[in-house]
Amino acid sequence: MGKTVRIMSWNVNGLRAAAKKGVLEWIAKESPDILCIQETKMVPEQLTEELSCLAGYDSHWHGAAVKKGYSGVGVYTKVAAVGVEKSLGEKRFDEEGRFLRLDFPEFVLLNVYFPNGKMNAQRLQYKMDFYHAFLAYIEDLRKKSPKLIFLGDVNTAHKEMDLARPKENSTVSGFLPIERAWIDEVISRGYVDTFRHLHPKEVKYSWWDLKSRARERNVGWRIDYVFVSSELVHAVKAAFILDHVMGSDHCPVGIDLATT
């Protein structure tokens, strides 16, 4: 008999701040098999035992080398990884601590905090360069390991139904045609947006602007995703967005995956 593995993703908007809001207790209660987090805002040296040594979990981390309190990704996993990789192959991407690859016996998992392009034209270009480098990376990886999962904060809403105010944001990074076209390309290459695959008409968001208190009015964006390669989509038994879970300006998203 096979088992079901629950894989979750959450941009915690600062792990130390999130811990003060009960996120560690939530993890203990929810007990996902694998939890990928983005925007830890920590380098590994800043990790306390409380944050890195959760009961029942191994943890893996990649922090930003460019400055403290910025970016960063981590993975808590009950399933032992057989390999861990932190490099996309370009220093300018690696030094921001946005990527963690864990190899498991039945699939390869990539936890990614994709850049935000709202600051200026240079950061938008950096975001698009990162997008294209990442797609090239997974296309090459897929030749050797066809069962891929990539998840995280993609920082782009794909379709008009994926954000509350599409017309007002049509010229804002996060919903620009070039950003949305990249998601189109990802899907055309055979990667499946698991939530939209299983819930084609459901409107749910995963991020809300804090400054405007948008969450109270549910004026949100769906920018956090779990993608799987087409070779793995048959094993996806559920996909969900836990928009009731507090502790960050994002909420957790995830899938249940059948394994042998």
C-alpha positions as CSV (number, residue, x, y, z in Angstrom):
1,M,0.0,0.0,0.0
2,G,1.2,3.5,-0.8
3,K,1.0,6.5,1.5
4,T,0.0,10.1,1.0
5,V,2.7,12.8,1.5
6,R,1.5,16.3,2.4
7,I,3.7,18.9,0.9
8,M,3.2,22.5,1.8
9,S,4.6,25.9,1.0
10,W,4.4,29.2,2.9
11,N,6.0,32.6,2.6
12,V,6.3,33.4,6.3
13,N,7.5,37.0,5.8
14,G,10.2,36.6,8.4
15,L,10.6,33.4,10.3
16,R,11.4,34.9,13.6
17,A,8.4,37.3,13.4
18,A,6.2,34.4,12.3
19,A,7.4,32.2,15.2
20,K,6.2,34.9,17.6
21,K,2.8,34.7,15.9
22,G,2.4,30.9,16.6
23,V,3.7,29.5,13.3
24,L,5.8,26.8,15.1
25,E,2.8,25.7,17.0
26,W,0.8,25.6,13.8
27,I,3.5,23.4,12.2
28,A,3.4,21.0,15.1
29,K,-0.4,20.8,14.9
30,E,-0.7,20.6,11.1
31,S,2.3,18.2,10.9
32,P,3.0,18.3,7.1
33,D,5.4,15.8,5.8
34,I,7.4,18.5,4.0
35,L,7.0,22.3,4.6
36,C,8.9,24.7,2.3
37,I,9.1,28.2,3.6
38,Q,10.1,31.4,1.8
39,E,11.3,34.8,2.9
40,T,12.8,33.5,6.1
41,K,14.8,36.8,6.3
42,M,17.6,34.9,8.0
43,V,21.0,33.5,7.2
44,P,21.8,30.0,8.6
45,E,24.0,31.5,11.4
46,Q,21.0,33.3,12.8
47,L,19.0,30.1,13.2
48,T,18.2,29.2,16.8
49,E,17.8,25.6,17.9
50,E,14.1,26.4,18.4
51,L,13.7,27.3,14.7
52,S,16.0,24.7,13.1
53,C,15.3,21.7,15.3
54,L,11.6,21.0,15.1
55,A,10.6,17.6,16.6
56,G,10.4,14.9,13.9
57,Y,11.9,17.1,11.1
58,D,15.2,17.5,9.3
59,S,15.8,21.1,8.1
60,H,17.7,22.7,5.3
61,W,18.4,26.4,4.7
62,H,19.7,28.8,2.1
63,G,20.1,32.5,3.2
64,A,20.9,35.6,1.3
65,A,24.6,36.5,1.2
66,V,24.0,40.0,-0.1
67,K,22.4,41.3,3.2
68,K,20.8,40.2,6.4
69,G,17.1,40.2,7.0
70,Y,16.4,39.6,3.3
71,S,14.9,36.7,1.2
72,G,16.0,33.2,2.3
73,V,14.3,29.8,2.0
74,G,14.1,26.7,4.2
75,V,12.6,23.2,4.2
76,Y,11.4,21.2,7.1
77,T,11.0,17.5,6.1
78,K,10.1,14.3,7.8
79,V,11.2,12.5,4.7
80,A,15.0,12.2,4.4
81,A,16.4,13.8,1.4
82,V,19.1,11.9,-0.6
83,G,20.6,15.1,-2.0
84,V,20.4,18.9,-1.4
85,E,21.4,21.6,-3.9
86,K,21.4,25.4,-3.3
87,S,22.7,26.7,-6.6
88,L,20.8,27.7,-9.8
89,G,24.2,28.1,-11.4
90,E,24.5,31.9,-11.4
91,K,26.0,33.9,-8.6
92,R,23.6,36.8,-8.9
93,F,20.7,34.5,-8.2
94,D,22.4,32.3,-5.7
95,E,23.6,35.2,-3.5
96,E,20.0,36.2,-2.7
97,G,19.1,32.8,-1.1
98,R,16.1,32.0,-3.2
99,F,16.5,28.4,-4.1
100,L,16.6,25.0,-2.4
101,R,16.5,21.7,-4.3
102,L,15.9,18.4,-2.3
103,D,16.1,15.1,-4.1
104,F,13.9,12.4,-2.7
105,P,13.7,8.8,-3.9
106,E,10.3,9.3,-5.7
107,F,10.6,13.0,-6.8
108,V,12.7,16.1,-6.9
109,L,11.4,19.1,-4.9
110,L,12.4,22.7,-5.6
111,N,11.5,25.4,-3.1
112,V,11.8,28.8,-4.7
113,Y,11.3,32.4,-3.6
114,F,11.0,34.1,-7.0
115,P,12.0,37.8,-7.1
116,N,9.6,40.7,-6.8
117,G,9.7,43.2,-9.7
118,K,7.8,46.1,-8.3
119,M,10.8,48.2,-7.1
120,N,12.1,49.4,-10.5
121,A,12.8,48.3,-14.0
122,Q,16.1,46.8,-13.0
123,R,14.4,44.5,-10.5
124,L,11.8,43.5,-13.0
125,Q,14.5,42.6,-15.4
126,Y,16.2,40.6,-12.7
127,K,12.9,38.8,-12.0
128,M,12.5,37.9,-15.7
129,D,16.1,36.7,-15.9
130,F,15.6,34.6,-12.9
131,Y,12.4,33.2,-14.4
132,H,14.1,32.2,-17.6
133,A,17.2,30.7,-15.8
134,F,14.9,28.7,-13.6
135,L,12.9,27.3,-16.5
136,A,16.1,26.3,-18.3
137,Y,17.3,24.6,-15.1
138,I,14.2,22.5,-14.6
139,E,14.0,21.6,-18.3
140,D,17.5,20.2,-18.0
141,L,16.9,18.5,-14.7
142,R,13.7,16.9,-16.0
143,K,15.7,14.9,-18.6
144,K,17.3,13.0,-15.7
145,S,14.5,13.3,-13.1
146,P,11.2,13.6,-14.8
147,K,9.1,13.6,-11.6
148,L,9.5,17.3,-10.5
149,I,7.7,19.5,-8.0
150,F,8.4,23.2,-7.8
151,L,6.6,25.5,-5.4
152,G,6.8,28.7,-3.6
153,D,6.1,32.4,-3.9
154,V,6.1,33.0,-7.7
155,N,5.2,36.7,-7.3
156,T,2.9,36.7,-10.3
157,A,-0.9,36.1,-10.6
158,H,-1.6,34.1,-13.7
159,K,-5.1,34.8,-14.8
160,E,-7.7,37.6,-14.0
161,M,-9.4,35.2,-11.6
162,D,-6.2,35.0,-9.6
163,L,-6.4,38.5,-8.2
164,A,-9.2,40.6,-6.9
165,R,-8.6,43.7,-9.1
166,P,-7.0,42.7,-12.4
167,K,-7.8,45.8,-14.4
168,E,-6.3,48.1,-11.7
169,N,-3.1,46.0,-11.6
170,S,-2.6,45.3,-15.3
171,T,0.4,47.6,-15.4
172,V,1.8,46.5,-12.0
173,S,4.6,44.0,-11.7
174,G,3.0,40.8,-10.5
175,F,0.4,40.9,-13.2
176,L,2.3,42.2,-16.2
177,P,1.8,40.5,-19.6
178,I,5.5,39.4,-19.7
179,E,5.2,37.8,-16.3
180,R,2.0,36.1,-17.0
181,A,3.4,34.9,-20.3
182,W,6.2,33.1,-18.5
183,I,3.6,31.1,-16.5
184,D,1.9,30.3,-19.8
185,E,5.3,29.0,-21.1
186,V,5.8,26.9,-18.0
187,I,2.4,25.3,-18.4
188,S,3.1,24.7,-22.2
189,R,6.2,22.8,-21.3
190,G,4.2,20.3,-19.2
191,Y,4.2,21.7,-15.7
192,V,0.8,21.7,-14.0
193,D,-0.6,24.4,-11.6
194,T,-2.0,21.9,-9.2
195,F,-4.6,24.1,-7.5
196,R,-6.0,25.3,-10.8
197,H,-5.9,21.8,-12.2
198,L,-8.1,20.4,-9.5
199,H,-10.1,23.6,-8.8
200,P,-10.6,25.2,-12.3
201,K,-13.2,27.8,-11.2
202,E,-12.4,28.3,-7.5
203,V,-11.3,31.8,-6.5
204,K,-8.9,31.8,-3.7
205,Y,-6.0,34.1,-2.8
206,S,-2.7,33.5,-1.0
207,W,-1.4,37.0,-0.5
208,W,-2.9,40.3,0.8
209,D,-1.3,43.7,1.1
210,L,-0.7,44.5,4.7
211,K,-0.6,48.2,4.4
212,S,-4.1,48.5,3.1
213,R,-5.5,45.8,5.4
214,A,-6.6,44.0,2.3
215,R,-7.1,40.7,4.0
216,E,-10.0,41.9,6.0
217,R,-11.8,42.6,2.7
218,N,-10.2,39.6,0.9
219,V,-8.7,41.8,-1.8
220,G,-5.9,39.4,-2.6
221,W,-3.7,37.7,-5.1
222,R,-2.9,34.1,-5.8
223,I,0.8,34.2,-6.2
224,D,1.9,31.1,-4.3
225,Y,1.8,27.9,-6.3
226,V,2.6,24.2,-6.3
227,F,3.6,23.0,-9.8
228,V,4.3,19.4,-10.8
229,S,5.6,17.9,-14.0
230,S,3.0,16.1,-16.1
231,E,4.8,12.8,-15.2
232,L,3.7,13.3,-11.6
233,V,0.2,14.9,-11.9
234,H,-1.6,11.5,-11.6
235,A,-0.3,11.2,-8.1
236,V,-1.7,14.6,-6.9
237,K,-4.8,13.7,-4.8
238,A,-5.6,17.1,-3.4
239,A,-4.5,20.8,-3.8
240,F,-5.4,23.5,-1.3
241,I,-5.0,27.1,-0.2
242,L,-5.3,27.5,3.6
243,D,-6.5,31.1,3.5
244,H,-7.8,31.0,7.1
245,V,-4.3,30.5,8.5
246,M,-2.8,33.7,9.9
247,G,0.8,34.6,10.8
248,S,2.0,36.2,7.5
249,D,0.8,38.3,4.7
250,H,0.7,35.1,2.7
251,C,-1.1,31.9,3.6
252,P,0.0,28.2,3.2
253,V,-0.7,26.3,0.1
254,G,0.0,22.6,-0.7
255,I,-0.8,19.3,-2.1
256,D,-1.4,15.7,-1.1
257,L,0.8,13.4,-3.2
258,A,0.3,9.6,-3.4
259,T,3.6,7.7,-3.2
260,T,4.4,4.0,-3.5
